[in-house]
Amino acid sequence: TTVRGIADGGACVVEMTGKYDLLSLKLRDDISGRPADEIAQIVLTAMRDAKDKADDIIDQVMTKATAGIPLPE
């Protein structure tokens, strides 16, 4: 499964697997004039967005796989 994280209106797009392996990182050209710390924050935001989406998919798959089997917490 591949998920896509987006930040700053598409200035940064990250693709990763459901196991959080980074597949691609794309930055729009207009981001290059910003301070490095701002760019870093945008990339982190996109990565977190992708991770959250991967986590949601994992939760859905696990819910289907356990289908009512009580699991210890």
C-alpha positions as CSV (number, residue, x, y, z in Angstrom):
1,T,0.0,0.0,0.0
2,T,1.2,3.5,-0.9
3,V,0.1,6.6,0.9
4,R,0.6,10.3,0.0
5,G,1.2,13.1,2.5
6,I,0.7,16.7,1.4
7,A,1.8,19.9,3.1
8,D,1.6,23.6,2.4
9,G,-1.0,23.3,-0.3
10,G,1.0,20.8,-2.3
11,A,4.4,22.5,-1.9
12,C,5.6,19.2,-0.5
13,V,4.3,15.7,-1.4
14,V,5.6,12.6,0.2
15,E,4.9,9.0,-0.8
16,M,5.5,6.1,1.6
17,T,4.6,2.5,2.0
18,G,2.3,1.2,4.7
19,K,5.5,0.2,6.6
20,Y,6.6,3.9,6.5
21,D,9.3,3.4,3.9
22,L,9.8,6.6,2.0
23,L,9.3,6.2,-1.7
24,S,9.5,9.8,-3.0
25,L,9.7,13.3,-1.8
26,K,8.7,16.1,-4.2
27,L,9.1,19.8,-3.6
28,R,7.7,22.6,-5.8
29,D,10.3,24.9,-7.2
30,D,8.8,27.9,-5.5
31,I,9.7,26.5,-2.1
32,S,13.4,27.0,-2.6
33,G,13.4,30.7,-1.6
34,R,12.2,29.9,1.9
35,P,14.4,29.5,5.0
36,A,15.7,26.0,5.6
37,D,13.9,25.6,8.9
38,E,10.6,26.4,7.2
39,I,11.3,23.9,4.4
40,A,12.2,21.3,7.0
41,Q,8.9,21.9,8.9
42,I,6.9,21.5,5.7
43,V,8.6,18.2,4.9
44,L,7.9,17.0,8.4
45,T,4.3,18.0,8.1
46,A,3.9,16.0,4.8
47,M,5.6,13.0,6.4
48,R,3.3,13.1,9.4
49,D,0.3,13.4,7.1
50,A,1.5,10.3,5.2
51,K,2.1,8.4,8.4
52,D,-1.3,9.2,9.7
53,K,-2.9,7.9,6.5
54,A,-0.8,4.7,6.7
55,D,-1.9,4.3,10.4
56,D,-5.5,4.6,9.3
57,I,-5.1,1.9,6.7
58,I,-3.3,-0.4,9.2
59,D,-6.2,0.1,11.6
60,Q,-8.7,-0.8,9.0
61,V,-6.8,-3.9,7.9
62,M,-6.4,-5.1,11.5
63,T,-10.0,-4.5,12.3
64,K,-11.0,-6.7,9.3
65,A,-8.4,-9.3,10.2
66,T,-9.5,-9.7,13.8
67,A,-13.2,-9.5,13.0
68,G,-14.5,-9.4,16.6
69,I,-11.7,-11.4,18.2
70,P,-11.0,-9.6,21.5
71,L,-7.4,-8.5,21.7
72,P,-5.6,-7.7,24.9
73,E,-4.9,-4.0,25.4
